[in-house]
């Protein structure tokens, strides 16, 4: 009998998930709802306990997850967090790793992904796939995420049925690091779109038209897009909870774009401007504020 996600229940692999934040929690819940065996760990134990009530096995460390699972998914804040979880005292590198595979949904620098993967392979033989996601918390809850992956083709196919229990699409983009580079391209588009949509929305408001109707008015035209339909109503109505993403996260990714662009001699003037706007937003609204609060920078009074 095949389990959800196209995996024969008799041949399904044991899974792990590290990092149960805004993305990791709903993604893990989808794995559990699909009938998979999942061992979880999180720095704060509350979310792990909540998933344990839904059928997950709670572990006390990343090492314990690695000992219990063959495929270990993780979604962490940044490269420093990934480094700590992999090479810390109770990290993945401390467990036997031959035949096991890490799938990292975190968004980190491509160079960091390549370095961590190579060092982990040398340490205990564990494999690595970098697989950042796009689609936000709503996509994580609904299983509509787009996943862009870097790594060996055989590894991608091994994890595909499990990833597709959490996402709508998994695209193999090349060797390790290619997934992270693809995510940076995604963030160029999303970050600049947020800045441009904030500008257009403020123009509408200041000119006296009903900005809430922009998505309706522009639907089907060249300006139509998922960001237009999703972001503008939230900007106009001040809907920022739950956040679609934090200002600090978008700024981190845009700063990484600029770094990679420097190394590859790629001009990124729009991304550089968007990064500066998000840096202003971080100062004005706070690192953990919703990224769409970039719209508030152009208000007559920031409140």
C-alpha positions as CSV (number, residue, x, y, z in Angstrom):
1,X,0.0,0.0,0.0
2,X,1.5,3.4,-1.1
3,X,1.6,6.1,1.5
4,X,0.8,9.7,0.6
5,X,3.5,11.3,-1.5
6,X,3.9,8.2,-3.6
7,X,6.1,6.2,-1.2
8,X,5.3,2.5,-0.6
9,X,4.7,2.3,3.2
10,X,6.9,-0.8,3.4
11,X,9.8,0.9,1.8
12,X,9.4,4.4,3.3
13,X,12.5,5.9,4.9
14,X,12.7,7.2,8.5
15,X,12.7,11.0,8.4
16,X,14.0,13.7,10.7
17,X,13.3,17.4,10.9
18,X,15.5,20.0,12.6
19,X,14.2,23.6,13.1
20,X,10.4,23.9,13.8
21,X,10.0,27.6,13.1
22,X,7.5,29.4,10.8
23,X,8.3,27.1,7.9
24,X,9.6,23.9,9.7
25,X,6.5,23.4,11.9
26,X,3.9,23.3,9.1
27,X,6.2,21.3,6.8
28,X,6.7,18.7,9.4
29,X,3.0,18.5,10.1
30,X,2.5,17.7,6.5
31,X,4.9,14.9,6.7
32,X,3.1,13.5,9.7
33,X,-0.3,13.9,8.0
34,X,1.1,11.9,5.0
35,X,1.8,9.0,7.4
36,X,5.6,9.3,7.6
37,X,7.8,8.4,10.5
38,X,9.4,11.7,11.7
39,X,11.8,12.5,14.5
40,X,12.0,16.2,15.4
41,X,14.2,18.6,17.2
42,X,14.0,22.3,17.9
43,X,16.1,24.6,20.2
44,X,13.0,25.4,22.2
45,X,11.1,22.3,23.1
46,X,7.5,23.6,22.9
47,X,7.0,23.1,19.2
48,X,8.6,19.7,19.2
49,X,6.2,18.7,22.0
50,X,3.2,20.0,20.0
51,X,4.3,17.8,17.0
52,X,4.9,14.9,19.3
53,X,1.2,15.1,20.2
54,X,0.6,14.8,16.4
55,X,2.7,11.6,16.1
56,X,6.3,12.8,15.8
57,X,9.1,11.5,18.0
58,X,10.8,14.3,19.9
59,X,14.6,14.1,20.1
60,X,16.9,15.9,22.6
61,X,19.6,16.8,20.0
62,X,20.4,16.9,16.3
63,X,22.7,13.9,16.9
64,X,19.7,11.9,18.2
65,X,17.7,12.8,15.1
66,X,20.6,11.7,12.9
67,X,20.8,8.4,14.7
68,X,17.0,7.8,14.2
69,X,16.6,9.0,10.6
70,X,18.0,8.2,7.2
71,X,16.9,11.5,5.6
72,X,17.2,14.6,7.8
73,X,15.4,17.8,6.7
74,X,16.1,21.1,8.3
75,X,15.1,24.7,8.0
76,X,17.2,27.1,10.1
77,X,17.7,30.9,10.4
78,X,21.1,31.3,8.8
79,X,24.5,29.8,8.0
80,X,25.6,30.2,11.7
81,X,22.7,28.1,12.9
82,X,23.3,25.5,10.2
83,X,27.0,25.3,11.2
84,X,26.0,24.9,14.9
85,X,23.5,22.1,14.2
86,X,25.8,20.2,12.0
87,X,29.2,20.6,13.8
88,X,28.1,21.4,17.4
89,X,28.8,19.1,20.3
90,X,25.6,17.1,19.7
91,X,25.5,17.9,16.0
92,X,24.9,15.8,12.9
93,X,28.6,15.3,12.3
94,X,28.9,13.3,15.6
95,X,26.6,10.5,14.3
96,X,27.4,7.7,11.8
97,X,26.5,9.2,8.5
98,X,27.2,6.8,5.6
99,X,24.0,6.3,3.6
100,X,22.3,9.2,5.3
101,X,21.3,12.5,3.6
102,X,20.7,16.0,4.8
103,X,18.2,18.1,2.9
104,X,18.7,21.8,4.0
105,X,15.7,24.0,3.3
106,X,17.5,27.0,4.9
107,X,18.5,30.0,2.8
108,X,22.3,30.5,3.2
109,X,25.2,31.6,1.0
110,X,26.0,29.1,-1.7
111,X,29.7,29.0,-0.6
112,X,28.6,28.1,2.9
113,X,26.4,25.3,1.6
114,X,29.3,23.8,-0.4
115,X,31.7,24.2,2.5
116,X,29.4,22.6,5.1
117,X,28.5,19.8,2.7
118,X,32.1,18.9,2.0
119,X,33.2,19.0,5.6
120,X,30.3,16.9,6.7
121,X,31.0,14.3,4.0
122,X,34.7,14.1,5.1
123,X,33.7,13.9,8.8
124,X,31.2,11.0,8.7
125,X,30.1,10.3,5.1
126,X,26.7,12.0,5.3
127,X,25.4,13.4,2.0
128,X,23.9,16.9,1.4
129,X,21.3,18.5,-0.7
130,X,20.7,22.3,-0.5
131,X,17.0,22.8,-1.1
132,X,15.8,26.3,-0.2
133,X,12.1,27.0,-0.6
134,X,9.8,29.8,-1.9
135,X,6.2,30.3,-1.0
136,X,6.2,31.5,2.6
137,X,4.3,30.3,5.5
138,X,1.1,30.0,3.5
139,X,2.9,27.7,1.0
140,X,4.3,25.6,3.9
141,X,0.8,25.2,5.4
142,X,-0.9,24.4,2.1
143,X,1.9,22.3,0.6
144,X,2.4,24.6,-2.4
145,X,6.0,25.5,-1.9
146,X,8.5,25.6,-4.7
147,X,11.8,23.9,-3.9
148,X,15.0,24.5,-5.8
149,X,17.7,21.9,-5.1
150,X,21.4,21.5,-5.6
151,X,23.1,18.1,-5.2
152,X,23.5,14.7,-6.9
153,X,20.6,13.6,-9.1
154,X,20.2,10.3,-7.3
155,X,19.9,12.1,-4.0
156,X,17.3,14.4,-5.4
157,X,15.2,11.5,-6.7
158,X,15.6,9.7,-3.3
159,X,14.0,12.6,-1.4
160,X,11.5,13.7,-4.1
161,X,8.5,11.8,-2.8
162,X,9.0,13.1,0.7
163,X,9.6,16.7,-0.4
164,X,6.5,16.6,-2.5
165,X,4.5,15.8,0.6
166,X,5.5,19.3,1.7
167,X,5.8,21.1,-1.6
168,X,4.2,21.4,-5.1
169,X,7.4,21.5,-7.1
170,X,11.0,20.2,-6.7
171,X,13.5,21.3,-9.4
172,X,17.0,20.0,-9.6
173,X,19.2,23.0,-10.5
174,X,22.7,21.5,-10.5
175,X,25.4,20.5,-8.0
176,X,25.5,21.5,-4.3
177,X,25.1,25.3,-4.1
178,X,22.9,25.6,-7.1
179,X,19.7,25.5,-5.1
180,X,21.0,28.4,-2.9
181,X,21.9,30.4,-6.0
182,X,18.5,29.8,-7.5
183,X,16.9,31.0,-4.2
184,X,19.0,34.2,-4.5
185,X,17.5,34.8,-7.9
186,X,14.1,34.3,-6.4
187,X,14.9,36.8,-3.7
188,X,16.0,39.4,-6.2
189,X,12.6,39.2,-7.7
190,X,10.6,39.0,-4.5
191,X,12.6,41.7,-2.6
192,X,12.5,44.2,-5.5
193,X,8.8,43.4,-6.0
194,X,8.0,44.3,-2.4
195,X,9.8,47.6,-2.8
196,X,8.2,48.4,-6.1
197,X,4.7,47.4,-4.9
198,X,5.1,49.5,-1.8
199,X,6.0,52.4,-4.1
200,X,3.0,51.9,-6.4
201,X,0.6,51.4,-3.4
202,X,1.8,54.6,-1.8
203,X,1.3,56.5,-5.0
204,X,-2.2,55.2,-5.3
205,X,-3.1,56.2,-1.7
206,X,-1.5,59.7,-2.0
207,X,-3.2,60.3,-5.3
208,X,-6.6,59.5,-3.7
209,X,-7.6,56.3,-5.4
210,X,-8.6,53.1,-3.7
211,X,-5.4,51.2,-3.4
212,X,-7.2,48.1,-2.2
213,X,-8.6,47.7,-5.8
214,X,-5.2,47.7,-7.5
215,X,-5.0,43.9,-7.6
216,X,-8.5,43.7,-9.1
217,X,-7.8,46.5,-11.6
218,X,-4.5,45.1,-12.8
219,X,-5.5,41.4,-12.8
220,X,-4.7,39.7,-16.1
221,X,-2.5,42.6,-17.3
222,X,1.3,42.7,-17.6
223,X,1.5,44.0,-14.0
224,X,-0.4,41.1,-12.5
225,X,1.5,38.6,-10.3
226,X,1.1,36.6,-7.1
227,X,3.0,39.3,-5.2
228,X,0.6,42.0,-6.5
229,X,-2.4,39.9,-5.4
230,X,-1.0,38.9,-2.1
231,X,1.1,41.8,-0.9
232,X,-0.8,44.9,-1.8
233,X,-4.0,44.1,0.2
234,X,-1.8,43.4,3.2
235,X,0.1,46.6,2.8
236,X,-3.0,48.8,2.5
237,X,-4.9,47.1,5.3
238,X,-1.9,46.9,7.6
239,X,-2.1,43.1,7.9
240,X,1.2,41.9,9.3
241,X,0.4,39.0,11.6
242,X,1.3,36.4,11.0
243,X,4.3,37.9,9.0
244,X,4.9,36.5,5.5
245,X,8.6,36.8,6.3
246,X,10.8,38.9,8.5
247,X,12.6,42.1,7.4
248,X,15.9,40.6,8.7
249,X,15.5,37.5,6.6
250,X,14.9,39.4,3.4
251,X,17.8,41.8,4.1
252,X,20.1,38.8,4.8
253,X,19.2,37.3,1.4
254,X,19.6,40.5,-0.5
255,X,23.0,41.1,1.1
256,X,24.0,37.7,0.0
257,X,22.8,38.5,-3.5
258,X,25.1,41.5,-3.5
259,X,28.1,39.4,-2.3
260,X,27.6,36.8,-4.9
261,X,27.1,39.5,-7.6
262,X,30.4,41.0,-6.6
263,X,32.2,37.6,-6.9
264,X,30.6,37.0,-10.3
265,X,30.8,40.5,-11.7
266,X,27.0,40.7,-12.0
267,X,25.4,44.2,-11.9
268,X,22.5,44.2,-9.4
269,X,21.5,47.9,-9.0
270,X,17.9,47.1,-8.2
271,X,18.8,44.5,-5.6
272,X,21.3,46.9,-4.0
273,X,18.6,49.6,-3.7
274,X,16.1,47.1,-2.3
275,X,18.6,46.0,0.3
276,X,19.1,49.6,1.4
277,X,15.3,50.1,1.7
278,X,15.0,47.0,3.8
279,X,18.0,48.2,6.0
280,X,16.0,51.4,6.6
281,X,12.9,49.3,7.4
282,X,14.9,47.2,9.8
283,X,16.0,50.4,11.6
284,X,12.5,51.8,11.6
285,X,10.3,48.8,12.2
286,X,12.7,46.2,13.7
287,X,14.4,43.0,12.5
288,X,11.4,40.7,13.3
289,X,8.8,42.9,11.6
290,X,6.9,41.7,8.6
291,X,8.9,42.4,5.4
292,X,5.8,44.1,4.0
293,X,6.2,46.9,6.5
294,X,8.6,48.3,4.0
295,X,5.4,50.1,2.8
296,X,5.4,52.1,6.0
297,X,8.7,53.8,5.2
298,X,6.9,56.1,2.8
299,X,4.1,57.1,5.2
300,X,3.8,60.8,6.1
301,X,4.5,59.7,9.7
302,X,5.9,56.3,10.6
303,X,3.9,54.9,13.5
